[in-house]
C-alpha cells in the first residue's frame, strides 16, 4: 500500500510539472524574493533586459558580493566559469538558486567535503551578495554544440511510458532557465559535462535529494548510465 501511494504521488508530481504554465519562485525565505511573478499564460521576461537581470540577481548587492566571494574564486572562477569540470559554473545562475543550495549545505540536506564547511561560515546577508555577484555575470555557455542525438532527444521529448518529463520543460529550450523571476529550476545549459553527469548520477542513486518535489530523483532514476552520459554531453554544449 505504501509503495502504491509513493508511485501515485510521483506521477502526480510529474503531471503537475507537465501541465504547469507558471511555477512560483523557490525560496527558503519568501519575503526576501522578488515580488514580480509571471501569471498563468504570461510570456517570460526577456532574459537580457534590465528588469530580467534584477530578477535574476535578487536582493543582494553584486558589487559587495565580488569582494565577499573571494574564497569562492578558487573553485568556481572569478567570473563564475570554473576551470575544474567537477566544480559547477555559477555564471548567470539564478541568485536565489545559488543561495538555496548553500542553505541546503548549511542544513545538511546536501553535503560536500568542501562546500559543507564553507557554507557554515556564510551569513544570510553575505550569501545574498555573493549569489548576486555570480548571478550578475554573463551566463555560462558551452564551448561547442554537441551533436549527441540521444541527449537531444531526452532533453527535448517527454517519455511518458517511463513517466519522464523532458528537461527543457523546466530548464528552458536552451537550458538557460525559464522566467528570470522563477529560480526554481537552475540554468544548466553550458554547465560542465562532468559536473552534470555526476549530479545526475547522485539524483539517480539518491545521494542528492534536494530538487523541487523530488522531481529529479523521480525522473532520473529511470535513465540508464549511458543515457545520463548522453544527456550531460548534450546539455554541456548548449
C-alpha positions in Angstrom: 0.0 0.0 0.0 2.8 2.4 0.9 4.6 1.7 -2.3 1.5 2.3 -4.4 0.9 5.6 -2.7 4.5 6.6 -3.4 4.1 5.8 -7.1 0.8 7.7 -7.3 2.5 10.7 -5.6 5.4 10.6 -8.0 3.1 10.5 -11.0 1.0 13.4 -9.8 4.2 15.5 -9.3 5.3 14.9 -12.9 1.8 15.6 -14.3 1.8 18.9 -12.4 5.1 19.8 -13.9 3.9 19.0 -17.4 0.7 21.0 -17.1 2.1 24.0 -15.2 2.4 27.3 -17.2 3.9 29.3 -14.3 5.8 28.0 -11.3 6.3 30.0 -8.1 9.8 31.0 -7.2 11.8 28.8 -4.9 12.6 30.3 -1.5 13.8 29.5 1.9 12.5 32.9 2.9 9.7 34.0 0.5 9.7 37.6 1.8 13.2 38.1 0.5 12.3 37.1 -3.1 11.3 39.5 -5.9 7.5 40.0 -5.9 7.2 40.1 -9.6 5.8 36.8 -10.8 4.6 35.7 -14.2 0.9 34.9 -14.1 -0.6 32.0 -16.0 -0.3 32.5 -19.7 2.0 35.5 -19.4 5.2 35.4 -21.5 8.5 35.3 -19.6 10.5 38.5 -19.4 13.4 39.0 -21.9 16.4 37.3 -20.2 18.7 40.1 -21.4 16.6 43.0 -20.2 17.4 45.2 -17.2 14.3 44.0 -15.3 15.2 40.4 -16.0 18.7 41.0 -14.7 17.4 42.4 -11.5 15.1 39.4 -11.0 18.0 37.0 -11.7 20.3 38.8 -9.2 17.8 39.1 -6.4 18.0 41.3 -3.4 21.8 41.2 -2.9 24.5 43.7 -3.9 26.7 42.2 -6.6 29.4 44.9 -6.1 29.8 43.9 -2.4 29.4 40.3 -3.4 32.6 40.3 -5.5 34.7 41.1 -2.5 32.9 38.6 -0.3 33.1 35.9 -3.0 36.9 35.9 -2.9 37.2 32.4 -1.3 34.8 31.1 -4.0 37.0 32.0 -6.9 39.5 29.2 -6.3 36.9 26.6 -7.3 34.2 28.5 -9.3 36.4 31.1 -11.1 36.4 34.9 -10.6 33.7 35.3 -13.3 31.8 32.2 -12.3 33.3 30.0 -15.0 35.2 27.3 -13.2 38.2 25.6 -14.8 37.7 22.4 -12.8 35.0 20.3 -14.6 33.9 18.9 -11.2 33.2 22.4 -9.9 30.0 23.9 -11.3 29.9 27.1 -13.3 27.9 29.8 -11.5 28.0 32.5 -14.1 24.5 33.8 -14.8 22.9 31.3 -12.4 19.8 32.5 -10.5 20.9 34.2 -7.4 18.1 32.6 -5.4 19.1 29.2 -6.7 22.7 29.6 -5.6 21.6 30.8 -2.2 19.2 27.9 -1.8 22.0 25.4 -2.5 24.2 27.0 0.1 21.4 26.9 2.6 20.9 23.2 1.8 24.6 22.6 2.6 24.1 24.5 5.9 21.1 22.4 6.8 23.0 19.2 5.7 20.2 18.3 3.2 23.0 18.4 0.7 26.6 17.5 1.5 30.1 18.0 0.0 33.5 17.8 1.5 34.4 21.4 0.6 31.1 23.1 0.3 29.6 21.9 3.6 32.3 23.5 5.8 32.5 26.6 3.6 28.7 27.1 3.7 28.7 27.0 7.5 30.7 30.2 7.7 28.4 32.4 5.4 25.8 34.7 6.9 22.5 35.3 5.1 23.5 38.9 4.2 26.8 37.8 2.7 25.1 34.9 0.9 22.7 37.3 -0.8 25.5 39.5 -2.0 27.7 36.6 -3.2 24.8 35.0 -5.0 24.0 38.3 -6.6 27.6 38.7 -7.9 27.7 35.4 -9.7 24.1 35.9 -11.0 25.2 39.2 -12.5 27.9 37.6 -14.7 27.4 36.8 -18.4 25.6 33.5 -18.5 27.5 30.3 -18.8 27.6 28.7 -22.2 29.1 25.5 -23.8 32.4 25.5 -25.7 30.8 23.9 -28.7 27.4 22.5 -29.7 27.1 18.7 -29.1 25.8 16.5 -31.9 24.6 13.9 -29.4 21.2 12.9 -30.8 20.3 10.7 -27.8 21.0 13.5 -25.4 19.0 15.9 -27.6 16.0 13.5 -27.7 16.0 13.2 -23.9 16.3 16.9 -23.4 13.5 17.8 -25.8 11.0 15.0 -25.6 8.8 13.5 -22.8 8.8 9.8 -22.3 5.5 9.2 -20.6 5.9 5.4 -20.9 8.6 5.8 -18.3 7.0 8.9 -16.6 9.9 11.0 -17.7 9.5 14.7 -18.4 11.6 16.4 -21.0 14.4 18.6 -19.5 13.5 21.7 -21.4 10.0 21.9 -19.8 11.7 23.0 -16.6 15.1 24.3 -17.6 14.1 26.2 -20.8 14.6 25.5 -24.5 18.3 26.0 -24.4 18.9 25.1 -20.8 19.1 28.7 -19.7 16.2 28.6 -17.4 12.6 29.9 -17.6 11.3 33.3 -16.5 14.1 35.1 -14.7 11.8 35.6 -11.7 11.4 31.9 -11.3 14.6 30.4 -10.0 13.0 27.1 -9.0 14.9 25.2 -11.8 18.5 26.1 -12.5 20.4 27.2 -15.6 22.1 24.0 -16.8 22.9 24.8 -20.5 26.6 25.1 -20.9 27.4 23.6 -17.5 30.5 21.2 -17.3 29.6 17.7 -18.6 31.5 16.0 -15.7 29.5 18.0 -13.1 26.2 17.4 -14.9 27.0 13.7 -15.1 28.0 13.4 -11.5 24.9 15.2 -10.2 22.5 13.2 -12.4 24.1 10.0 -11.0 23.7 11.5 -7.5 20.0 12.1 -8.1 19.6 8.6 -9.6 21.3 6.9 -6.7 19.5 9.0 -4.0 22.8 10.7 -2.9 21.2 14.0 -3.7 17.6 14.6 -2.8 17.0 18.4 -2.8 15.3 19.1 -6.1 11.8 20.6 -6.1 9.3 17.9 -5.0 12.0 15.3 -5.7 11.3 15.6 -9.4 14.9 15.0 -10.4 15.0 11.7 -8.4 11.7 10.6 -9.8 12.8 11.2 -13.4 16.5 10.4 -13.5 16.3 7.0 -11.7 14.7 5.6 -14.9 17.7 6.6 -17.0 20.5 4.2 -17.8 24.0 5.4 -17.2 24.5 5.6 -21.0 21.5 7.9 -21.3 22.8 10.1 -18.4 26.1 10.4 -20.2 24.4 11.4 -23.5 22.2 13.9 -21.7 25.1 15.5 -19.9 27.1 15.7 -23.1 24.3 17.4 -25.0 23.4 19.9 -22.2 27.0 20.9 -21.7 27.2 22.1 -25.3 24.2 24.5 -25.1 
